[in-house]
């Protein structure tokens, strides 16, 4: 998230620099820089989305493992109850 904020700030500062720049500035170079910044920001957003998906997948795997443990514990209850109720 910090990278996205930093890149957004950099993009905004670049746009401000182009708006306030000297009239003799080469617009082609400025546009190329703006496009590079936009592409970098887009790539950062894609990486962040990918990371979020990987975190969600990991969370789902942990949840599934917890459910399996719970199911195993539930499956053991009848035997535990029978053992507890067995008369010596």
N, C-alpha and C positions, 0 to 999 in steps of 0.2 A: 504494500500500500504506500510506503514511503517513496518507493521508486516512481509510482504513478503520480503522486503529488509533486515530486521533484520534476518529473518530465513535463507535467502539465504547466508548472511554473515556468520552466525553461521555454516551452512553446509560447506561453503568454508573453514572456519577456522578448522573445524573438519577434513576435507579431508587433509588440509595442516599439521595438527597435526599428522595424521596417516602416511603421507608420510615422515615426518621428525622425527618420533618417534623412540624409542629405538628398536633394532632388537628383543629384548626379549619380546616385547609387545604382548599380546594375541590377535591374529588377529580375533578370534571369537568374543571377546568383542568389538573390534573396528568395526567390520562389523555390529554387533547388534546396536551399537550407530549410525553408519552411516544410517542404515535402519530406526531407530527411527526418526532421523533428516529428512530423505527423506519423511517419512510418515507425519511428522508434517508439512513440507512444502507443501506437496500435499493437506493436509487438509486445510491449510491456503488458498491455491489457490482455492479450492472448495468453501470455505466460501466467498472469495472475489467475485467469479463468481455468487454465490447465491445472495449476496448483490447487485451486479450490476443488476441482473435480477429484484430484488425487486424495485430498484430505477427506472428502465425502466418501470415497471408496474405502479408505482405511477405517473411517468411522463405522461404515456398514459392516466391514469384516469383524470389527471388535464387537459390534452388536450381535452379529450372527454367532460368534464364539460364545458370548454370554448366554444367548438363548440355548445353545447346545449344552452348556454346563447346567443351566436351569432344568432342561429336559432330562438330563442324566440324573440330577438330584431327585426330580419327581419320579423317575422310574425306580429309584432305589427306595422310595418311601414304603411301599407295601412290604418289602423284605425287612426293613428296619422296624416297622410296626409289628410284624409277625415275631421278630426276634424279641422285641420289648414285651410282647404279650405272652411269649412262651412261658410255660410253667416249668420250674426246675424239677 
